[in-house]
Amino acid sequence: YNLDQLYRDVTSLLRGDRVVVCPYDHSTGAPAGEVDLRSGDVVLLEGSHSFAPGLLPAMAGARFFLPAEPRRAKGLRFIVDVTQRGYAFAEAFFHQEPEYRS
């Protein structure tokens, strides 16, 4: 996969530009045709390419949804409480729902 092109496309979308991409079809092993993306469209990145080191800084202005099982969500919430919301470790721990404090 062309990570440089992915980086340019994400940067362009976050800037508000239109981007044309050709998603890869794993069943045929070839691009599946063109898709026109505009700023505000929902874009799903999956797999290891979505966490490429050069891509994450480009997506700083994006909003993310990370599906997670309850135990994993607890860990993510704890990290956000401490790193972004200013909670002390003990506060972040007690901020969790009682059923997840174990």
C-alpha angles and dihedrals in degrees: 000000000000103000092179090059091046089053091050092047094050091046091050093049092050088050089055098255127138116250131193115208135179108217117213116246107213092195093061100026091231140090112284098221132275126314120193112220126190132189108278095034116125109251121193118203115186137175130028095315091068089068098046108147095239093047101058096066090050090057095053091115095047128100118233138204115200114187110215140169113249096262092050091045088054090057093047091049091049091052092049092046091055101036102036110016097047098240119155113235093259092048092050090050093052091043088071121096110269094246090060098048093093 
